[in-house]
Amino acid sequence: MGMCKLFLCCCLCMMLGVVSAQDPHFSQFFSSPLTLNPALTGKFFGTYRVAGNYRNQWPSINNAFTTGTASVDFHIFQNRIASNDTWGLGFVGYNDNSANGAVKFNYASLSTAYHKGLDEDGQHTLGAGFQVTYANMLINTSQLTFEDQLTSSGFTGVTSEVFNGATLKSNYIDVNAGLLYNGSTSDRNNFYFGISMYHINRPRQDFTGAQYILNPRTTIHGGAYFPLGQNSNLHISALQMFQGGASETMLGGAIQLMADPDAPKPTSFYFGSWMRFNDAIIPYLGLEFDDFRLGVSYDYNSSSLKTASQSRGGIEVSLIYIRRPSTDRPVNCPKF
């Protein structure tokens, strides 16, 4: 088993040298709004929103991927636009480390979105968002191992790859955009549908004379919540993603149990599960209190990779803070 894991780690390192960057990949995609769809910028009930995410994917395979993000978005010009419209501005930064830290990506994004009210109360809106990202990639070749180094004693051989311990660097500007419809028919339900495209400009990465084109990533996503009883709601969401020749499908939901549904900011407990088809089952637990929502999920590998990963796909933690007024009439927005 140990040799199998070492070999797989080696293959991952080799692939990272010849493929484009891994896009941010969260099982709790609904808790990282600005990396899911720029049109989600400013789409929340409150004054401002701060979100943080951390994911450790395949920790048993030498920390293959660790990803962290932090974002803030808020409303602007609210007194200068129609009362049923919303204009949002947001910033997000994220870091992705691969191959036990040998490959690092750092991103900084600025996004904005305008949500046009389709009715007098703003219960139905159509939004369009735009995002610009500066990306930086670093590869520390001294930390990489290659297949030709593998011997019966481990990675003790000498590689024929010649880097002289150099750090390879690449920078590029990325352009992303999206659309979002959001609607409600009562105070206790919400439904939304969105589509986004990242890497619209197909940015180019240059390394030691070689060039790699980052393929556009298209995501179709949607969700809804509705009451199950006086103290409970059901939240469901789905995602379909395409990039290059790869695709990903996710579907699932969570039940919300409220301690006091009549309170302005009820404390809620969430439990549920999502599924990434042909890859993983993802149990989810969440706690909402005051203006915070904490979520924890764990990927349980169900694909053939479970032999090397020991079924441990990775843990993920999210924390969202939304500064919400306690007196205004709530406006229902996407949550999961």
C-alpha positions as CSV (number, residue, x, y, z in Angstrom):
1,M,0.0,0.0,0.0
2,G,2.8,2.4,0.9
3,M,4.5,2.0,-2.5
4,C,1.2,2.5,-4.3
5,K,0.7,5.8,-2.5
6,L,4.2,6.9,-3.2
7,F,3.8,6.1,-6.9
8,L,0.5,7.9,-7.1
9,C,2.0,11.0,-5.4
10,C,4.8,10.9,-8.0
11,C,2.3,10.8,-10.8
12,L,0.5,13.8,-9.4
13,C,3.7,15.8,-9.2
14,M,4.5,14.9,-12.8
15,M,1.1,15.9,-14.0
16,L,1.3,19.3,-12.2
17,G,4.3,20.2,-14.4
18,V,2.4,19.7,-17.7
19,V,-1.2,20.7,-17.0
20,S,-2.9,24.0,-16.1
21,A,-3.8,25.1,-12.6
22,Q,-6.4,23.4,-10.6
23,D,-9.4,25.7,-10.2
24,P,-10.6,26.2,-6.7
25,H,-12.5,23.0,-5.8
26,F,-14.9,23.0,-2.9
27,S,-17.4,20.4,-2.0
28,Q,-19.2,23.2,-0.2
29,F,-19.4,25.2,-3.4
30,F,-22.4,27.1,-2.0
31,S,-20.2,28.5,0.8
32,S,-17.6,30.0,-1.6
33,P,-19.9,32.3,-3.7
34,L,-17.3,34.4,-5.4
35,T,-15.4,31.4,-6.8
36,L,-18.7,29.8,-8.0
37,N,-20.3,32.7,-9.9
38,P,-19.3,36.4,-10.1
39,A,-23.1,37.2,-10.3
40,L,-23.4,36.1,-6.6
41,T,-21.5,39.2,-5.6
42,G,-23.7,41.2,-3.3
43,K,-26.5,38.6,-3.4
44,F,-27.3,38.3,0.3
45,F,-29.5,39.9,2.9
46,G,-27.4,42.3,5.0
47,T,-24.8,45.0,4.9
48,Y,-21.7,43.0,4.1
49,R,-20.6,39.3,3.9
50,V,-17.2,37.8,4.9
51,A,-16.5,34.2,3.9
52,G,-13.6,31.8,4.5
53,N,-13.0,28.3,3.3
54,Y,-10.3,25.6,3.9
55,R,-10.0,22.3,2.1
56,N,-7.4,19.5,2.5
57,Q,-7.9,17.1,-0.4
58,W,-6.4,13.6,-0.3
59,P,-4.4,14.2,2.9
60,S,-3.2,10.5,2.8
61,I,-1.5,11.1,-0.5
62,N,1.2,13.5,0.8
63,N,-1.2,16.5,1.0
64,A,-2.0,16.5,-2.7
65,F,-4.1,19.7,-2.6
66,T,-4.7,22.2,0.2
67,T,-6.8,25.2,-0.6
68,G,-7.9,28.3,1.3
69,T,-10.0,31.3,0.4
70,A,-11.1,34.5,2.0
71,S,-13.6,37.0,0.6
72,V,-15.7,40.0,1.4
73,D,-18.5,41.6,-0.6
74,F,-20.9,44.4,0.2
75,H,-23.6,46.7,-1.4
76,I,-22.7,50.0,-3.0
77,F,-24.7,53.0,-4.1
78,Q,-27.8,51.6,-2.4
79,N,-29.3,55.2,-2.1
80,R,-28.7,56.0,-5.7
81,I,-30.4,53.0,-7.4
82,A,-33.9,51.6,-7.3
83,S,-35.0,50.2,-4.0
84,N,-35.6,46.8,-5.5
85,D,-32.2,46.7,-7.1
86,T,-28.8,45.7,-5.6
87,W,-25.3,46.5,-6.7
88,G,-22.5,44.5,-5.1
89,L,-18.7,44.8,-5.0
90,G,-16.4,42.1,-3.7
91,F,-12.8,41.0,-3.2
92,V,-11.5,37.4,-2.9
93,G,-8.1,36.0,-2.4
94,Y,-7.2,32.3,-2.4
95,N,-4.2,30.1,-2.2
96,D,-3.8,26.6,-3.6
97,N,-0.8,24.3,-2.7
98,S,-0.2,21.1,-4.6
99,A,2.3,18.2,-4.3
100,N,3.0,18.9,-0.6
101,G,3.6,22.6,-1.2
102,A,5.9,22.2,-4.3
103,V,3.4,23.9,-6.5
104,K,1.7,27.1,-5.3
105,F,-1.1,29.2,-6.8
106,N,-2.1,32.6,-5.5
107,Y,-5.0,34.6,-6.8
108,A,-6.6,38.0,-6.1
109,S,-9.9,38.9,-7.6
110,L,-12.2,42.0,-7.9
111,S,-15.8,41.3,-8.8
112,T,-19.0,43.3,-9.2
113,A,-22.6,42.4,-9.9
114,Y,-25.8,44.2,-10.5
115,H,-29.1,42.6,-9.5
116,K,-32.2,44.1,-11.2
117,G,-35.5,43.7,-9.4
118,L,-38.2,42.1,-11.6
119,D,-41.0,43.0,-9.3
120,E,-41.8,45.9,-6.9
121,D,-40.6,44.1,-3.8
122,G,-37.4,42.7,-5.3
123,Q,-38.5,39.1,-4.6
124,H,-37.5,38.2,-8.2
125,T,-34.2,39.5,-9.5
126,L,-31.9,38.9,-12.5
127,G,-28.2,39.6,-11.9
128,A,-25.1,39.9,-14.0
129,G,-21.6,39.8,-12.6
130,F,-18.0,40.4,-13.8
131,Q,-14.7,39.5,-12.2
132,V,-11.0,40.2,-13.0
133,T,-8.3,38.0,-11.4
134,Y,-4.6,38.3,-11.0
135,A,-3.0,34.9,-10.7
136,N,0.5,33.9,-9.7
137,M,2.0,30.4,-10.0
138,L,5.2,29.1,-8.4
139,I,6.8,25.7,-8.8
140,N,9.7,24.8,-6.5
141,T,11.4,22.1,-8.6
142,S,13.7,21.1,-5.7
143,Q,10.7,19.6,-3.9
144,L,9.5,17.6,-6.9
145,T,10.1,13.9,-7.4
146,F,9.7,12.0,-10.7
147,E,9.0,8.5,-11.8
148,D,12.6,7.8,-12.9
149,Q,13.7,8.3,-9.2
150,L,11.6,5.4,-8.0
151,T,13.7,2.5,-6.7
152,S,13.1,-0.4,-4.4
153,S,14.1,1.9,-1.5
154,G,11.7,4.7,-2.5
155,F,12.5,7.9,-4.5
156,T,16.2,7.6,-4.1
157,G,17.4,7.6,-7.7
158,V,18.6,10.5,-9.8
159,T,16.1,12.1,-12.2
160,S,16.9,12.9,-15.8
161,E,14.7,16.1,-15.5
162,V,17.0,19.1,-15.4
163,F,15.8,22.1,-13.4
164,N,18.8,22.9,-11.3
165,G,16.6,23.5,-8.3
166,A,15.0,26.6,-10.0
167,T,11.7,28.2,-9.0
168,L,9.5,28.5,-12.1
169,K,7.0,31.4,-12.1
170,S,4.1,32.4,-14.2
171,N,1.6,35.4,-13.9
172,Y,-1.6,36.1,-15.8
173,I,-4.8,38.1,-15.8
174,D,-8.1,36.2,-15.8
175,V,-11.6,37.3,-16.8
176,N,-14.8,35.7,-15.5
177,A,-18.5,36.5,-15.7
178,G,-21.9,35.0,-14.8
179,L,-25.7,35.4,-14.7
180,L,-28.1,34.6,-11.8
181,Y,-31.8,34.5,-11.4
182,N,-33.2,34.5,-7.8
183,G,-36.9,34.2,-6.8
184,S,-39.2,33.7,-3.8
185,T,-43.0,33.2,-3.5
186,S,-43.2,33.6,0.3
187,D,-41.1,34.5,3.3
188,R,-40.0,30.8,3.7
189,N,-38.9,29.7,0.2
190,N,-36.3,30.6,-2.3
191,F,-35.0,29.3,-5.6
192,Y,-32.2,30.3,-7.9
193,F,-30.4,29.3,-11.1
194,G,-27.1,30.5,-12.3
195,I,-24.4,30.0,-15.0
196,S,-20.9,31.2,-14.9
197,M,-17.7,31.0,-17.0
198,Y,-14.2,31.4,-15.7
199,H,-11.1,31.9,-17.9
200,I,-13.1,33.5,-20.7
201,N,-9.9,35.0,-22.1
202,R,-8.1,31.7,-22.0
203,P,-5.1,33.0,-20.2
204,R,-1.6,31.6,-21.1
205,Q,0.9,30.3,-18.7
206,D,4.6,30.4,-19.7
207,F,7.3,28.1,-18.2
208,T,10.8,27.9,-19.5
209,G,9.7,28.5,-23.1
210,A,6.6,26.2,-22.9
211,Q,3.1,27.6,-23.1
212,Y,-0.1,26.3,-21.6
213,I,-3.6,27.6,-22.2
214,L,-6.1,27.5,-19.3
215,N,-9.3,26.1,-20.6
216,P,-12.6,28.0,-19.8
217,R,-14.6,26.5,-16.9
218,T,-18.4,26.6,-17.3
219,T,-20.6,26.0,-14.3
220,I,-24.4,25.6,-14.3
221,H,-25.8,25.6,-10.7
222,G,-29.1,26.0,-8.9
223,G,-30.8,25.4,-5.6
224,A,-33.9,26.0,-3.5
225,Y,-35.2,25.8,0.0
226,F,-38.8,25.4,1.3
227,P,-40.5,24.6,4.6
228,L,-40.9,21.0,5.8
229,G,-42.7,22.1,9.0
230,Q,-42.9,25.0,11.4
231,N,-39.4,24.5,12.7
232,S,-37.6,23.0,9.7
233,N,-36.6,23.7,6.1
234,L,-35.2,21.6,3.3
235,H,-32.3,23.0,1.3
236,I,-31.2,21.4,-2.0
237,S,-28.6,22.4,-4.6
238,A,-26.9,21.0,-7.7
239,L,-23.9,21.8,-9.8
240,Q,-22.7,20.8,-13.3
241,M,-19.2,21.9,-14.2
242,F,-17.3,21.5,-17.5
243,Q,-13.6,22.3,-18.2
244,G,-11.6,21.0,-21.1
245,G,-12.6,17.4,-21.5
246,A,-13.5,17.0,-17.8
247,S,-16.9,17.4,-16.1
248,E,-18.3,17.2,-12.6
249,T,-21.8,16.7,-11.3
250,M,-22.9,17.3,-7.7
251,L,-26.3,17.0,-6.1
252,G,-27.5,17.0,-2.5
253,G,-29.2,18.8,0.3
254,A,-29.5,19.5,4.0
255,I,-32.3,19.8,6.5
256,Q,-32.4,22.9,8.7
257,L,-33.8,22.6,12.2
258,M,-34.6,26.0,13.9
259,A,-34.6,26.5,17.7
260,D,-36.9,29.5,17.5
261,P,-38.3,30.2,13.9
262,D,-40.0,33.4,15.1
263,A,-36.7,35.0,16.3
264,P,-35.2,37.7,14.0
265,K,-32.0,35.6,13.8
266,P,-32.9,32.0,14.8
267,T,-30.2,29.5,15.7
268,S,-30.3,26.6,13.3
269,F,-28.7,23.2,13.0
270,Y,-28.1,21.6,9.5
271,F,-27.4,18.1,8.5
272,G,-27.3,16.5,5.1
273,S,-25.1,15.1,2.3
274,W,-24.0,15.9,-1.2
275,M,-22.7,13.5,-3.8
276,R,-20.1,14.0,-6.4
277,F,-21.0,11.4,-9.0
278,N,-18.5,8.7,-9.6
279,D,-16.2,10.2,-7.0
280,A,-17.4,10.8,-3.4
281,I,-20.2,11.0,-0.9
282,I,-20.0,14.1,1.2
283,P,-21.8,14.3,4.6
284,Y,-22.4,17.9,5.8
285,L,-23.0,19.4,9.3
286,G,-23.7,23.1,9.8
287,L,-24.5,25.5,12.6
288,E,-26.1,28.9,12.2
289,F,-26.0,31.3,15.2
290,D,-26.5,35.1,15.2
291,D,-24.8,36.3,12.0
292,F,-22.5,33.3,11.5
293,R,-22.9,30.0,9.6
294,L,-20.3,27.3,10.2
295,G,-20.1,24.3,7.9
296,V,-18.0,21.1,8.0
297,S,-18.0,18.4,5.4
298,Y,-15.9,15.3,4.6
299,D,-15.4,13.6,1.3
300,Y,-15.6,9.9,1.4
301,N,-14.1,8.5,-1.8
302,S,-16.3,6.0,-3.6
303,S,-14.2,5.9,-6.8
304,S,-11.3,3.7,-7.7
305,L,-9.0,6.2,-6.1
306,K,-10.2,5.0,-2.6
307,T,-7.4,2.3,-2.7
308,A,-4.7,4.9,-2.5
309,S,-6.6,7.5,-0.5
310,Q,-7.9,4.9,1.9
311,S,-11.4,6.4,1.2
312,R,-10.2,9.7,2.7
313,G,-11.1,12.4,0.1
314,G,-10.6,15.3,2.4
315,I,-12.0,17.6,5.1
316,E,-13.5,21.0,4.4
317,V,-14.5,23.8,6.7
318,S,-16.4,27.0,5.8
319,L,-17.4,30.0,7.9
320,I,-19.6,32.8,6.7
321,Y,-20.5,36.0,8.5
322,I,-23.3,38.3,7.2
323,R,-24.0,41.5,9.0
324,R,-27.8,41.4,9.0
325,P,-30.2,44.0,10.3
326,S,-32.8,42.7,12.8
327,T,-35.7,45.0,11.9
328,D,-36.0,45.1,8.2
329,R,-38.1,42.6,6.3
330,P,-35.8,39.8,5.2
331,V,-35.0,39.3,1.5
332,N,-34.5,35.6,0.7
333,C,-31.3,34.9,-1.1
334,P,-29.3,31.8,-2.2
335,K,-28.0,29.9,0.8
336,F,-27.0,26.4,-0.4
